[in-house]
């Protein structure tokens, strides 16, 4: 997946030039699929999933097509019609081939005007996702579960002075990294400073004894990852660079979640490498992107939020008669709340990775569908509950122009896995598939709005409605530095030190490298022992493999 925006055919077309002829629409759908999937050729009947498609890429396809046809194209149109020809047919205005109408689907995806030019002070309200993070931060400013951390081991001819200049360039480029937050007349606003304020620390430890240097590294990294960021004074990011040997460095970057999500990480470090290369060559800084996070804020406030009242009942209906309580077996211990988090990481067996990677081609389901079904089965086995609510992070980047922007776009959706009456895996998968389609189609609907509508029992220190989450991480990881820069790096996502939920399952490695897929479970040590979570992880992978196998057998029999 590329982190930059992909050109949209006829992206600024007027209503008079919207394609309607079947041949034109096939040309458009073919071009969009080719560019989003990053393949040189797409034939009319090539399968989206067989070409590497997933739910995240389906969102990108739907966003581009919405811009071209000047009406909202739901993600389900891409998932249910996974070829250029079928997709063009469903976009055709011919009778019987219309896209299913949902809340706001007929409205053209309007684009907010650009914000003030760089160099001026920008004040904006918060998005729905940012408001939730801000409220949690206001209750406990010392919490560290909203720190997005990235760690790199760098080897080669890396220049700390160039790195500092490159980071400043990245902060100047992305207004999210120049943002502070304050109260203004009872409303929280975000203020984008015109000039970058950076926190970049560099320590050369090569003169120290090896044992002493190791202790310094451990302490500095602990402080870097465990010290909260001040959102009022800024900056919302912090960089630590340690030189541990003549050609070896440790780079630790912390960004607050209120201005950054998982997708943003790849964008951030792609831009860092570009800025590093430009600095080395003496080239000018890249200009700020045409689309900024301020534009997204205005779009949500002025356009997308108008859809939410009409979506409320549609979303809430899925949770009628729900069971809020998930009786997980716990082994309580006293743990400091700011240290109540740890990770268990397990490799996904190659055969399970291969089955999961090919599930779309076999069944037309995204990877989220079998992953969610398997987690429902696991939670049923360990809790005895056959009606399970699971939080699912969704990208929220439904417009093409959002793709190269650093910011908080991700939203928390809620999925319901009902095992009662599902006598076999294919029936359960079909039920979960419908749930996933609803999750993707309503992915901008704020989680807090759903909580307000459902009015569940709340518990201090706990996320309402859910105790468990599942993320299928299909977004790109930071790219490797190009050979010409003279250094290489290895990226890692450090373990969580404070968990937002009781259990958070994450499947990593969405690309073709199936053997590299891994499962991470973030958990609360105050509730579970590590050995217990490891056992659950192993059981989950067994369930996932059996779900994929059952789906394949069912399709073969059909």
N, C-alpha and C positions, 0 to 999 in steps of 0.2 A: 504494500500500500504506500503510495506516495503521500507526503505530508502537505504538498502544495496543491493549490487549486487546479483542477483539470478544466480546460476550456469547454464551455457549454455551447453546442451548436445552436445558432440562432438565439443566443441567450437574451438579447435585447429586442427580440422581434416584437413588432406591434401586433395588435389583434388581427389586422388584415393579413399578416404574413405567417400566422400560426399554421403549421402543417396539418392538413386534414386528409390529403390523398394517401391511400394505403402505401403506395410506393415511397412517398416522402416520409411517412411515419416509420417504415422499415429502415430507411436510410438513417433517420435520426436515432432510433433505438439501437441500431447496429453501432453507430458512432459512439453513443454514450456508453454502451457496454464495453466496447473496445478500450475506451480511454479509462474508465473506472477500473476495469479488471487488469489493465496494463498488458494487454496481449496484442500482437501485431494484426491478428485477423479474427473476426467473429462472423461465422456463417449464419444465415437466417434461422436455422434450427439447432444451432449449438446451445447446449444446456448451460445456463448461468452457473449452476453449482459445479458442473464438471470442469468449468473454466476457472474455478477457485473462488466462486462467489460465497458470501456469507451474509449475515443479517446487517452488519455494519456497511458492507458494500451495497447492499440492497437499499439502505437509507440514502446513500450517495446517488445511486441511480435514480431513485424516486425524486430526489431534490432537483437533479438536472432536468429530468423530464417535466417536472412541474414548471420550471422556468421556460421551457420550450413551448409547451402546449398551453401555457397561461391559465392553468387550473391545477388544483392540488391533486397530485398522484399519490395515493396511499402506498405504503411499503408493501402491503399485501398484494397489490397489483403486480409487483416485480416477483414476489415469492410464488404467487399462484400461476404466473405466466412466464416461466423462466427461460424464454428464448426471445430473440429479436422479433421474430415473426409473430409469436403469440402475444408479446407485449404490444406490438404495433396494432394488432387486431383489437385488443382490449382498449387501446387509446382512440381507436377510430370512432367517429361520431355515428357510424352506421347503426341502425336499430338492432338491439340485442347485443351490442358490443360495448356498452358503456361501462365506465368504471363505477363500482358500487359507490353510492352516495353516502358519505358520512359527514359529521359536523364540520362545516366549513370547506368541504372538498371542492366546491365550485369556485371558491374565492382564489384569485390569482395570488401567488406568493409575493406580496409587495416587498420592496426593498426600501429601507429607511435611508434618508440622505446621509452623506458623510458628516462626521462631526467636525468641530473646529480644527484648523490646521495645527500641526505640532508647533509648540512654542507658546500656546495659550493654555490657560487653566480650564480644565473640563470638570464639571460637576454633574453627576448622574445619580438617579435612584439605583437601588439594588435590584437584581433579577430575583426571581422566586427562589432559585437555588442558593444564591448568595445570602438572601435573607435568613434562610434556615441555618447556614453556617455561621452567620453573624450572631444570631440569637444564642446558639450553642457556645460561641466564643465569649459572648457577653456574660453568660452564666458562669463560665469557668475559663478565664483568660489563660490559665496555666496548662490547659489541655494540649496534648501534642498529637492527638489522633488525626488532626487536620493538616499535618505537615506532609507534603509530598516530597519524598527524599529520593535522590539519585546518587549512586556511588560509582566512580570510575577508577580503575587501575590503569595508569597511563605509562607506556614505555616508549622510549625514543627521544628524539630531539624536540622536546616540548619547551616552549618559551613562556615563563610565567608573566612577563611584561606584556607580551602579545595577547595572552589569555585574558589579562585584566582589561585591555583595550577592547577585545572582542566581546567580553561580557557587557561592558558599558554600552557598546553598540547594540547588542541584543535588547538591553533594557530601554534604550532610546527608541528602538524599533517597535516594541510591544508595550502599549500603554498599560496593560494589566500589571506589568512589573514596576510601573511608576505610580501605583494607586495607593492612596490612604483612605481611611474611613473615619467619619465623624458624625455626630448628631447635629442636625440642623432643623430647628423648630419642631422637635419631636420626631423627625424622620431621619433615618440613617442614609447618608449619601456617600458615594465614592468620589474622591477627588483625584484626578489624574494630573500629577505635577508635570510642568512643561520640560524640565530637565531631569536626567536620571540621577537618582540618589542610590548608590550601590554600597553593599557591604561585602567586600572582597578581601579576605585575609590570606596572606601567603607566609608560610613558615618553611625555612630551609633547615632540615634536621640532619644533613649529611655530616656535620662536624661532631655530632653526638655519638656516644657509645651506642652500639646496636641495641642493647637491652634498654637503655634510657630512651632512645628514640622510639622504641616499640611502645613504651609506657606513655610517652607524649602523644603518639598517634592515637592510642586507645582513648586517652582522656579528651583530646581535642575532638575526636569523632563523637564521643559520648555527649559532649557539650553541644556540638553542632546539631546533632539529631534530637537532643532532649531539651533544648532551650526554646521556649515559645517565641513567636514573632509578634512584634508590636504592630497591630494594624492601624493604630491611631497615628503614630509618628512615622511608620514605614522605615525602610522599604519592606515589601512583603516577601522578599527573597534574601538568601544569605549563601555566600560561597566560601568554601575553605579549600585551599590548595596546599598540600604538604609535599615537600620534596624529601623522599626517603632514601634515595640513592642517586648517583650522578645522572642516570637516565630513567629514573622511576619516580612516579608521582602518584599521589592519592588526591582525587578531586571529589569533594562532597558538596552537593547543591541541595538546598532546602527551599521550597516555595510553598506559601500558604495555599491551601485548597480553595480558598475564597477567590483566588485569581488564577487557578491552574487545575487541570484535570489530567487523567492519564494520557489522553490524546495529545494534550499540549506538550507533554514531555518530549516527544519525538520532534515536534515543530521547533521547540526551544533549542534543542541541541543540533538539529540540522542548521538552524540559523547561526548558532555559535560557530560551527565549523566553517560556514560561509564567511562569517565576519573574521575569523582567525586567518583564513586564506587571503581575504582582501587586505588585512592589516600587513601580513607578510609581504604581499606584493605592492604595497603602497597605494592600493586602490581606494577610492572613496567609499564611504558607507553605503549600504543598500538603502534605498528610500523606504519609509514606513509603508506597510501594506495598504492598499487602497481601502480595504475593509478593516475596521477596528472593532474592538469589543464594545465600544460605545454605540456602534451601529446595531450590534446585537441587542444591547439593552433597550434601545428605542424600538427596535422591531418587536421584541417581546411585549413591551408595554403598549405600543400603539396598534399592533396587528395581531400577533399570536394570542395574546391574553383575551381577545374578543371571542375566541373559540372555546375557551375554558368553561363558561357557564353552560354551553350546549353539550359539553363532554361530561359534565359532572354525573348525571344520572346514568349515562352509558357506562362509565367506569365503575360507579358505585354498585350497579346491578350485579356485577360479577362477584360481589362479596356479600350478597344477601345470605343470611343463615350461616355465616362463617364461624369458625372456632378461633378465638384470639389466643387461647392458651396452648402453648407447645410444651408439654411436660418432659423436657430433656433430663436424663439422669445426671445429676451434678455431684461433685465432691468438693464442697466449699472450703476455701482457705482464705486467710487474711492476706491481702495484697494491696499495696498502695494503688489508688485508682489511676494515678499517672504512670504506673508501671504495669498495668493490667492488660498486657497484650504480648503475644508471642506467635511465631509462625511454625508450622510443620510443612515441609516440602517433600513431595514424593514424585518420582518419575512416573509418567504414564506409560504402561507397557506398550511396546511398538505395535502390537496387534490391535490394541484398543485405540491408539492414536490413528492408525490407518483406517479403522472402522469409523471413527468419528469424523475424520477428514473426508471420507467418501459418503457420509450419510445423506448429504443433499442430493448427490447424483442418483442414489438408490431410491430415496423416498420423497425428495422435494422438501424436506425439512431442514431448517437451519441447525447448526450445532447446538444452539441453545435448547432446542426441543428435547433431544435425548438426554442432555446434561441435566435439565430441569426434572425430567421424569425420573432419572436415576436418583437424584437428590430427594425427591418425594418418596421414593421407595425406601431409601436409607432412613430418612426421618420417621417414616411409618414404623420401620423395624425397631428403632431405638426408643420411640416414644409411645407407640401404640395408636397414634392419631392417624386417621385416614383422610383428614382435611387439613392441608398444610399451606401456610402463607410464607412466601419466600420473597425477599427483596431482590430486585434485579436492577443494577445500574444500566442506564441506557445513554447513548452518546449525546442526544439532544442537538446534534449538529445536522439539522434537517435542510440547510441551505448550502449550496456549493461554496459561497463566499466565506463560510465559517471555517473551512477546512485548514487554512493556514494561519488561524488566529489563536493566540494564547489567551486562555480565559477559562472560566468555569461554565461549561455548557452541560455537563453531565447531570442527569436527573435520576432520582430513585423511583422506579416503578414497582408495583406490587403484583406478584403472580400467585395464583391459587392452584394448587395441585390436589385434585380430588381423586382419591383411589377407590372410594366406595363405588361398587358397580362395575369397575373396570376389571373384567375377568381375565384379560390377557394383556400383554405388553402393547400389541398394536392398537388396541382400544384406548389404552392409557395415552399412548403417543398421539393419537388423533385428538384426544381431549386436550392434551398439553399444547399441541400445535395451534389449536384455536386460541388458547390463552396467550401464547407467544405472539400471535398475530395482533391481538388486542393490545398487548404491551407495546409493540412496535408502532402501531398506528396512533396510540395515545401517549407517545413518549414525552411530549412536552408538557403534559398535564402535571402540575406541581404535586409532589408527594404531600406537602402540608395541606393542600386543598382537599386531598382524599382523606387525610386524617381528620380534618374538621368535619367533613361530611359524614364519616363513619362514627366519629366520637367514641373511640375505644377507651378502655381503662388505661390510664397512664401510670407509669412507674418511674420514680426518680432515677436518673442515670441510665435509663434504657430507651431505646428507640421504640416509638409506639408501633403497635400492630405486629411487628416481626422480631424474631431473635436470630434468624439465619438469612444469609444472602448468598447469591451465586452470580459470579461474573465470568463470562467467556470472553477473554481478553483478545480480541481480534485486531486491535489497533497496532500500529508499527512501534517497534522499540527503536531507541536511538541508533542511527546508522553508524557504520564504522567510518573512521576518517579516511579520506582518499589517500592513496599511496604518496602523492606529491607533498603532503604536509610533513612527512618525516616522523610521524609517531602513530601509534595505535592505542586503542583503549578497549577495556572490557567493562561493560555496564552491568550493574546489578541493582535490584530493588531491595533495599535493606529490610530486615524483619520489622514488623510493627511492634512498638513498645506500649501502645495503648489501643485497645480494640473498640471499634464503634458498636459492634454486635457481639453476641455470644459466640457465634461461629460464622465465618465468612469464607466461602469456597471460591477459589479462583483457578480457572483453567487457562494456562499460558501457552502461547505458541500456536497462533492461528494459521500459519503459512503452510507451505508444502512440506517443511521439515517435520514430518509427523513424529520421528524418533526424538525430537527435542521438546516435545510437549511435556508440561509438568503440572502438578496440582499443588497449590498452596492453600493451606487452611489457617486463617488467623483466628485465634481463640483467646478467651479470657482465662488466664491461669487461676483466677479466683474461683472459677467454677469447674474446670476440667483439668485432669492430669494430662501431661504430654502423651503418655503411652495410650491413654484412651482416645485422644484425637488422632493419633497415628493409626490406631486400629480402625477407627471410623473412616479415615482416608482410604485405607486399603479396601475396606468393604465397599466404599463408594465406587472405587475404580472397578471392582468386580461387577457391581450393579450396572455401571456404565457400559462395560463390555457386553454384558448379557442383553441389555436394552438394545444396543446397536446390532447385535447378532439376531435378536428376535425380529427387529425391523427389517433386516435384510432377508431373512427367511420368509417373512410374510409377503414381501414384494416379489420374491422369486416364485412363491406358490401362486400368487395372483397372475 
